[in-house]
Amino acid sequence: MNSLPLDFMTSPILLSPPHLGDRELEFVKQAFETNWIAPVGPHIDAFEQEFCQVVGSKYGAAVSSGTAALHLALRLVGVEPGDEVACSTLTFVATANPILYLGASPLFIDSDRTSWNMDPVLLSETLAQRDRQGKRPKAVILVHLYGQSADIQPIQAACQRYEIPLIEDAAESLGATYQGQSTGTFGDIGVYSFNGNKIITTSGGGMLVSNQPELISQAKFLATQARDPAPYYQHSQMGYNYRLSNVLAGIGRGQLQVLSDRVLSRRQNFAHYARALSHLPGIEFMPEAPFGQSTRWLTCVTFEPQLAGIDREQIRIALAQQNIEARPVWKPLHRQPLFAGCTSVGGAVAEDLFQRGLCLPSGSSLTVPERERVIEAIVAAYAKVKVTC
Ligand SMILES: *Cc1c(COP(=O)(O)O)cnc(C)c1O
């Protein structure tokens, strides 16, 4: 620790900062030199193709954010005012906001404990019940949280049984697999995010993938103000300005080249935290479900206060006092004031994970001494409560 700067012990450690590789600037420079500073251009086409190759999908549309991609996905499957959309409850609000944009209502489904993602049994029971009532949800949005795949197969089977389109929110799970296949490539449409905190970033951006070419051409059409093929500006449908910039697509192409390194670093963070902290009473690490490989985008832990003698919030505050950014697990959407009055199925698992769960600094650029500082701060927080009790 001798070579570390004096302010190392107080310099901030962030949850998941951007981590650029060696090639991004080269691609951005190309965009400048060729004057492709627009939401069209060669980097966009190349980024879409290279991205599809990495995840194993046929067609892709690069857009301005993951939220925009979700909004387009719901439009593409025909969600309209008054419709219901079944959706994971344990997730970031961006998963469900587009349901509201379209005047539809979310139907929140609880998590299972194996993957922390949508419980397939609850979903199929809910779809069966809605079917008996004669009003099926118009779509299912399945989230793959914190880099881990949901149990896709039974969820896909339930959707197929009731002929409901499946949209995968893979914003947090680029690089993760389910039975060896990339998350986001199972459903009718898969959605990814390149926001600054995600495993790779374009500073802001998203991607929509599908094996159905007409869905992707329709997505690009809607994302470009739904401009009809005419020599003048003619519009028959309501569109959006959702295309990604060619400059940012250049960043994306560079980031794509280091994706597997990023997955490795994040998995190493997790493994190291687990080795160093698992002995503490009442601590548990987010399980890795047997059906896939998680990227460990964020290392998540839960604290059982009865055993630990300290709760999630006390740990979070102790870390914040050391200038270490840790965040509670997502507050479930069925508990958000925004969605008061919306229907939810179950919810106790997601609520428990929120109450007890904490995300630790997990960036792929996190250094070993930084990781040690986080570990020491948690161990110290435990030791402190022992002394005062
Ligand atoms: C980040 C995120 C999104 C939204 O992506 P943006 O690119 O930030 O719009 C959607 N869903 C989940 C689960 C996310 O984590």
The ligand as an SDF file (V2000), in Angstrom:
LIG
                    3D

 15 15  0  0  0  0  0  0  0  0999 V2000
  -30.4220    0.5800  -17.3460 C   0  0  0  0  0  0  0  0  0  0  0  0
  -31.6680   -0.1910  -17.4500 C   0  0  0  0  0  0  0  0  0  0  0  0
  -32.6630    0.1300  -18.3870 C   0  0  0  0  0  0  0  0  0  0  0  0
  -32.6630    1.3890  -19.2040 C   0  0  0  0  0  0  0  0  0  0  0  0
  -31.5950    1.6030  -20.0040 O   0  0  0  0  0  0  0  0  0  0  0  0
  -31.1920    3.1310  -20.3870 P   0  0  0  0  0  0  0  0  0  0  0  0
  -30.2160    2.9330  -21.4770 O   0  0  0  0  0  0  0  0  0  0  0  0
  -30.6100    3.7450  -19.1610 O   0  0  0  0  0  0  0  0  0  0  0  0
  -32.4350    3.8280  -20.8400 O   0  0  0  0  0  0  0  0  0  0  0  0
  -33.7530   -0.7080  -18.4900 C   0  0  0  0  0  0  0  0  0  0  0  0
  -33.8920   -1.7760  -17.7100 N   0  0  0  0  0  0  0  0  0  0  0  0
  -32.9840   -2.1180  -16.7920 C   0  0  0  0  0  0  0  0  0  0  0  0
  -33.1940   -3.3330  -15.9810 C   0  0  0  0  0  0  0  0  0  0  0  0
  -31.8520   -1.3160  -16.6020 C   0  0  0  0  0  0  0  0  0  0  0  0
  -30.9640   -1.6350  -15.6490 O   0  0  0  0  0  0  0  0  0  0  0  0
  1  2  1  0
  2  3  1  0
  2 14  2  0
  3  4  1  0
  3 10  2  0
  4  5  1  0
  5  6  1  0
  6  7  2  0
  6  8  1  0
  6  9  1  0
 10 11  1  0
 11 12  2  0
 12 13  1  0
 12 14  1  0
 14 15  1  0
M  END
$$$$
